[in-house]
Amino acid sequence: MKHPLLNKLAFWKSNWNISSKSFSMVRNVNAVEKDRVGNIWYINAISKGLQHLIGGKSDVLDMLNLADKRKALIACTPFASVIERCGSMFSNGRFYVTDKEDNEHLDNGDNKYSKIRALLKRPNPIQSGKQFNKQVEITLKTFGFCPIYTFRALRSEIPVSMWIIPPELFHAEVDANIWKKSKLEDVIKKAWIEWGSENIYIESDEYFIVSDASANISVTEQELSYRHITDSLSRPVNNWISQMIARGTLIVDGGPKGVLCNDANGDIYGDNSLNPGEIDKLNESFKHKYGVVGKLFSILVTTANVKWVPITGNSEDLKLYQEDEECRNAICNALGLNPNVLISDSTYDNQNGAKRDAYQDLVIPDSENYCEALTKAIVGDDEIIIRLDYTHISVLQEDKKSAASALSLASNAVRNLYNDGIITLSESRKEVANYIDIDPDNPEGDFKQESQLIENNIKDGTQTEN
């Protein structure tokens, strides 16, 4: 055996059926697992289902692997919390369907605007627009790309539904020579969804990909893949999972109190370990009657020739709670999110500032990336633009208050310059265009005739300047 000391541990047992439940260790141990060399370990409820290190076998989550990234959303709470918050903030956007001039239309004669708005409001039978958008951002921030399937009655029509394809199930074979290719169908030879035992092949106009990652381009890459910042998070994710298992052991099982071992000490019987029957008897007795959580007794009494070697340690000494903050901060920093967005006890100003930065530096750029791909996939090169707007968000309204104050100061200054005859009305409107939505190339806008009349009257002397 690789670790001879384990022969003396009363909580270890060899040759146990891996599929069997552990004996009655109520609310503490609900399963047993076998390590690489066949040893049996008792696993508590908290650690069950989490990846862990046992007996030299490394079952860790590899964040380079798409399937493991999906598991990390379940197994690693900080990772799931950060990704979920990004998705929630992204879903607060409001869709607008406009023309190139940013004007909304109720209809354009062929009901195209209405069809697009209906699709964005209910992309598929089981998701609303907000739910769909949230899943898009969660997928983007987890995997770095989000493939979306579009179902159309006719290829020339607006899609009637959209579905997010799980990235770990999406495959696209890339042509080896991509340098002189300008169309998607020339670059990607075939694409398919791995659906159980079946491969569902999809045409180039049946899907589109939203990505904020770098595509892997090399002569060795036969399948489309991406490099994303979450690829680097294997260590913090696995560190957090490991410390949670340790904390669960301390909380649920009371932690490692000590080692119960043979006390023969080289007498006439020799320095022998407990035999399997003795180990079974001690385990059975201890797990039925003794412990610190929900047990009858905390002291074991036995006539067996054993001794107790105490082990001291607690979560505070082991700095286990520190890993919560370290893992959260590492994930936030990787994704470009201020951790104060997630810290409930941070100051009001810090949290609002963090949220404002998150919208400006993370959410809004992601929305522009998403809407650009969405517009091209749904309406092609038409004159229709789809965008997400976040100006109604309260933390962004504070910027509007500051902008209004700046506009008030600027407009007073411009008015004084105009009244003193230093600048013309047209020049004043050009200056104001730096603060409000006025086309600097056509500053008169709807006021062209009125402003020209005012200036003519001033020249004729029929009107005085205010």
Phi, psi and omega in degrees: 000143185294322182242092184301330182299333182294341177298336184264359183274127183288338183270002178256142180216134179262166175058039178257143180292121186296334182276352184281148172284150177290162181285173200300080173249078193301129175066002179248306182240126181238001179197162175235151179225155182254135179273188188298326183262010175094006178281150183258134179235140177274126185248129180278173188294327183291317184281343180297127180097342177268149175286143184207168180258121181220131171052035178085351179271125185260100176256072183255162176279124178262108184286359169279346183261128184296321180295323179289329175297321177297319179294326181298331177293342178257318188277332185247105183298315179301318179297314179296321182295315180294313180296318180297320180294320176301316179296320180295317179294320180297322184289351179284352181290152178247128181286139170229135177247114187228173172270186183296336181268011177069027178257135178278148178230136175289324179196159178237021177101326180251015175067019184293316180299317180296321180294320180295315180297321179295321179294317181291330179285324180220084184296329178207170187298340186246004180225140170277173179299318180294318179296320180296313180297321178298317180293326177300312182292320177300318179294318179298314185285337179274311188255340182092347176209155183223102176281136183233128179268133178244130180252125182236145174291317174228150183298331182275354184266164173293138179304148177264345176201158177224140179228139175278125178274124176305123185304327181290347179256357183263133180226141177218121179274126186261140175293140184295325181253098185258353193290332181250027180251137182240353181241148182300319182293341177275328181281314181261114183289321177201151179226145181208159176253125178278099187244091184068233179269004185245143172256118180263108182278138183232145180279165184296333180269007179259359180207162170214160185239127171259131185218141169235026180242174179265129178288138176281114180239114178198167182289343182268347183276114177261343180236140181299127178213166185227151171256125183229157183300332180291348175299335184270005188262014181302315184293308180298324180295314181288327175299318181294317180298318181296317180289332176291323176297317179296317178296321178297321178297317180293320184282311187279314184264359181082001177080173179285102181280329181169184182243127176262115186222169181293141183243032182293323176053040172072033178280201185295340180271352180087172181272078185260146173282165173298137178281165184305322179296320179293321178298315179300315183296315179294316179300312182301313181294314184294320185282341176274327193240337192236159179146190181240353181238113176061031181243169181278316186229149177254000181237130179267130177243127182208154176264001180292153181278075182232163175227162185245124176250106185291145174235126180251145178168144176217171186295329179292315179295325182279355179060035184291322182293335180298332181293334176303308182292318181298316181293314180300314182294321179297318180291316179299314180296322180296321184271353180080031181247132177291125182301338180298341176298329185259349184271112185291332183263014174285160184294159182300315181294318180296318182290317179294320177296320179294319178295317180299316178296322180297318179293316185287322187261343186236301188291309183296316174300322177296321181294322178294320177297315180296313184292328177296314178292321181295315180299314181295323182287324186272313186244359177065226182264029181288179180272013183260138180239133174252131179217155174254134183244138182235015184293344180278350182295134188301318183291338176275342176294331179297325175294325178295323178297317178294320179295322179295321178295318178294321178297319180298315179294317181293318182294324176295319179294317180295320179298319178296319177297320179293316181295330179276000178077015181281325178231160177274173178296321179296318179294325179293321179290329175296321179291319179294335179298343176287347186241332178229172188281082175234132180290113182295338178278344177220064190295335182291322179056226180288349182264012187301309182295318182294316181293323178294322179295318180297315181294322178296318179296322179296318179297321181283348181083007181274352180216139179260152179285143178286000000 
